[in-house]
Each structure stands twice: as structure tokens, then as C-alpha cells.
Amino acid sequence: MNRLPDGDGVSQGDGTVAVVTGAARGIGAAVALRLAAGRAAVVVVDRRESDTAGTVAAIRRAGGRALGIGCDVAVPAEVRTAVLRTAAAFGRIDVLVNCAGLTRDRLLLAMDDAEWDTVLDVSLGGTMRWSLAAAELMKRRGSGRIVTFSSVAAEGNPGQSNYATAKAALAGFTRSLAAELGPHGITVNAVAPGFVATPMVDELASRLGVDHEAFLKTAASRAAVGRVGTVEDIAGVVAFLAGPDSGYLTGQTVSVDGGRR
Ligand SMILES: NC(=O)c1ccc[n+]([C@@H]2O[C@H](COP(=O)([O-])OP(=O)(O)OC[C@H]3O[C@@H](n4cnc5c(N)ncnc54)[C@H](O)[C@@H]3O)[C@@H](O)[C@H]2O)c1
């Protein structure tokens, strides 16, 4: 039986502390709300503390516990400060969901160094920094769950060599970290969403100058289930990976793409 005993750090019950990066909006906000509904106290992390106010308020309105922390995950000193604030407020981290990510799409021949570096620094560097800091706290308790965010784009996508590289690298990072942290009771898994209706894809449609409705319709036609993903679709899978029923699952990248064709 893989279920961890009550009171264990990954039970998502009272006393569990979850950190979700990139939780001001989109998938991260839905994950934060979902974990809070499972009675975890949630640290809502995004670039600026003011950005986190909406998610924090939504969690509190629903009767949950939340703390908003401003932290650019690409800046090591900001991650260190955010971890110290989390430790001061709650004394532990049981669940870390590395959701912060962004795109800077351009064909490689026209891409500048900043567009390459920013995407790698946020998605890959931010995940590495938060995972390292959280793993140190989790190791002391002998339990924990880390979830990283890959993407179907990891398979390669024109105009997204920076993003695809970061997301593909995260699969290797996830497997490596799972091997390193497994003996300490910590599991590490990735989700790889397909097309999910969030502000990120709205911005992509605007940049491409395509009609939003048509954009969503085309994406829906590429999924076996005939629709685009919702943030809740992804949050449900993350909640499973962050919870007590996934204790024998580690190092995996789970595609959540509606059966992309
Ligand atoms: N939407 C999709 O179709 C899709 C598909 C595959 C993977 N993903 C991945 O899912 C995750 C969430 O995507 P989303 O669609 O909700 O995006 P989104 O743009 O709606 O939300 C991303 C959040 O990350 C935050 N963020 C960006 N850079 C940050 C930084 N340096 N420090 C702290 N926070 C930062 C943003 O402020 C924002 O709140 C990302 O990792 C993304 O790559 C999304």
C-alpha cells in the first residue's frame, strides 16, 4: 500500500504546506486553489507580491490558508529570500509545484541571447533553484513531492527552440532528481500539458495575429477528446502527483494533452 500515513508531509491534509510558483494566474492559480481545497496551506509565488493577491484572496474566500510571496524564480537571491519567508511562516515545505514559465517565441535565426536566456533561466533555472531549496527542507522530514512543468512542446516546435529546450531538459532533470531524492522519501514528477486555455495561449494568439476562437478550435480538433484543456484538467493531475496516492510514481513525465493527434 503506497498511501503514506496520516500526518505525513504529502497527505495534502491539515498541516501540509505547498509552494506553487507562477500561481498568480493560469494553471498555477488553479493548482494553488486545488491544493488549498485539499486543506494544504499554500504559498502563492509569482514575480511580484501584488500579482499574487487575486489567488491568495480566492483561497481565503474559500476558507483556505494562503501566503503571497513576490519572487522572480530566475533570480537566486529572490528564491533564497522566498524560501526563508516560507520557512519562517510555516517551518516546512511538503509540496513544491514549479509552474512558473514563459515564452519568448522567435525562429532561432532571429532570436537574441536575452530571449534564449530568459526562457531557460525561468523554466529550467527557476525549477532547479526552487527544487534544491525545497528538497533541503523535505529531506529533513523524510518526505515530499516535487512537480515540474514540461510541455508537449518538448518534442520540438518551430519558433520555440528556447522553450522546447527548457521543457525537454526538465524531463531529464525530473528523472535525475527523482533518483537522487527517492531514498529520502521525496518523489519528483513532471506534467506535460497539451494546449490549455490560459493567458499564455491568449498572448500567443495575439502575437501570431490569429483569431482567438479559430486558434482554440484548431487546437481542440487536434485532441482525441475534441476540446482544449482547462486549467482544472491540469490541476487535478498535479494534485494526484502532489498527494498520498502517488508514492510509487517518480521520475515520470505525465502527458496531459487530451490524446493529442
Ligand atoms: N497553457 C498551455 O497550453 C501550456 C502547455 C504546456 C505547458 N504549459 C506550462 O504550464 C505552466 C503554466 O502556464 P500557463 O499557461 O498557466 O502560463 P501563464 O502565462 O498564464 O502563467 C504563468 C505564470 O508564471 C509567472 N512567471 C513567469 N515568469 C516568472 C518568473 N520569472 N518568476 C515568477 N513567476 C513567473 C507569470 O507571472 C504567470 O503568473 C508554464 O510552465 C507553461 O510553460 C502551459
The ligand as a MOL file (V3000), in Angstrom:
LIG
                    3D

  0  0  0     0  0            999 V3000
M  V30 BEGIN CTAB
M  V30 COUNTS 44 48 0 0 0
M  V30 BEGIN ATOM
M  V30 1 N -1.0550 26.8850 -21.4220 0
M  V30 2 C -0.5660 25.8650 -22.0900 0
M  V30 3 O -1.1140 25.4630 -23.1320 0
M  V30 4 C 0.6640 25.1540 -21.5870 0
M  V30 5 C 1.0720 23.9950 -22.2890 0
M  V30 6 C 2.1910 23.3140 -21.8480 0
M  V30 7 C 2.9020 23.7420 -20.7290 0
M  V30 8 N 2.4950 24.8740 -20.0930 0 CHG=1
M  V30 9 C 3.2990 25.2850 -18.9220 0
M  V30 10 O 2.4430 25.4240 -17.8100 0
M  V30 11 C 2.9580 26.4250 -16.9320 0
M  V30 12 C 1.8770 27.4690 -16.6890 0
M  V30 13 O 1.4820 28.0090 -17.9420 0
M  V30 14 P 0.2240 28.9740 -18.1120 0
M  V30 15 O -0.3570 28.6830 -19.4400 0
M  V30 16 O -0.6260 28.9450 -16.8980 0 CHG=-1
M  V30 17 O 1.0020 30.3760 -18.2430 0
M  V30 18 P 0.6060 31.8600 -17.7550 0
M  V30 19 O 1.4600 32.7720 -18.5530 0
M  V30 20 O -0.8620 32.0490 -17.8060 0
M  V30 21 O 1.1070 31.8280 -16.2380 0
M  V30 22 C 2.4710 31.7110 -15.9300 0
M  V30 23 C 2.7450 32.3930 -14.6130 0
M  V30 24 O 4.1570 32.2900 -14.3740 0
M  V30 25 C 4.5920 33.5410 -13.8740 0
M  V30 26 N 6.0170 33.7610 -14.1280 0
M  V30 27 C 6.6190 33.9380 -15.3310 0
M  V30 28 N 7.9160 34.2100 -15.1520 0
M  V30 29 C 8.1390 34.2060 -13.8070 0
M  V30 30 C 9.2840 34.4260 -13.0030 0
M  V30 31 N 10.4710 34.7340 -13.5460 0
M  V30 32 N 9.1500 34.3340 -11.6670 0
M  V30 33 C 7.9620 34.0420 -11.0990 0
M  V30 34 N 6.8420 33.8310 -11.8110 0
M  V30 35 C 6.9310 33.9130 -13.1530 0
M  V30 36 C 3.7440 34.5700 -14.6240 0
M  V30 37 O 3.7640 35.8380 -13.9960 0
M  V30 38 C 2.3900 33.8850 -14.6300 0
M  V30 39 O 1.6430 34.2100 -13.4900 0
M  V30 40 C 4.1900 27.0120 -17.6280 0
M  V30 41 O 5.3470 26.3900 -17.1100 0
M  V30 42 C 3.9760 26.6360 -19.0740 0
M  V30 43 O 5.1760 26.5640 -19.7810 0
M  V30 44 C 1.3970 25.5780 -20.4880 0
M  V30 END ATOM
M  V30 BEGIN BOND
M  V30 1 1 1 2
M  V30 2 2 2 3
M  V30 3 1 2 4
M  V30 4 1 4 5
M  V30 5 2 4 44
M  V30 6 2 5 6
M  V30 7 1 6 7
M  V30 8 2 7 8
M  V30 9 1 8 9
M  V30 10 1 8 44
M  V30 11 1 9 10
M  V30 12 1 9 42
M  V30 13 1 10 11
M  V30 14 1 11 12
M  V30 15 1 11 40
M  V30 16 1 12 13
M  V30 17 1 13 14
M  V30 18 2 14 15
M  V30 19 1 14 16
M  V30 20 1 14 17
M  V30 21 1 17 18
M  V30 22 2 18 19
M  V30 23 1 18 20
M  V30 24 1 18 21
M  V30 25 1 21 22
M  V30 26 1 22 23
M  V30 27 1 23 24
M  V30 28 1 23 38
M  V30 29 1 24 25
M  V30 30 1 25 26
M  V30 31 1 25 36
M  V30 32 1 26 27
M  V30 33 1 26 35
M  V30 34 2 27 28
M  V30 35 1 28 29
M  V30 36 1 29 30
M  V30 37 2 29 35
M  V30 38 1 30 31
M  V30 39 2 30 32
M  V30 40 1 32 33
M  V30 41 2 33 34
M  V30 42 1 34 35
M  V30 43 1 36 37
M  V30 44 1 36 38
M  V30 45 1 38 39
M  V30 46 1 40 41
M  V30 47 1 40 42
M  V30 48 1 42 43
M  V30 END BOND
M  V30 END CTAB
M  END
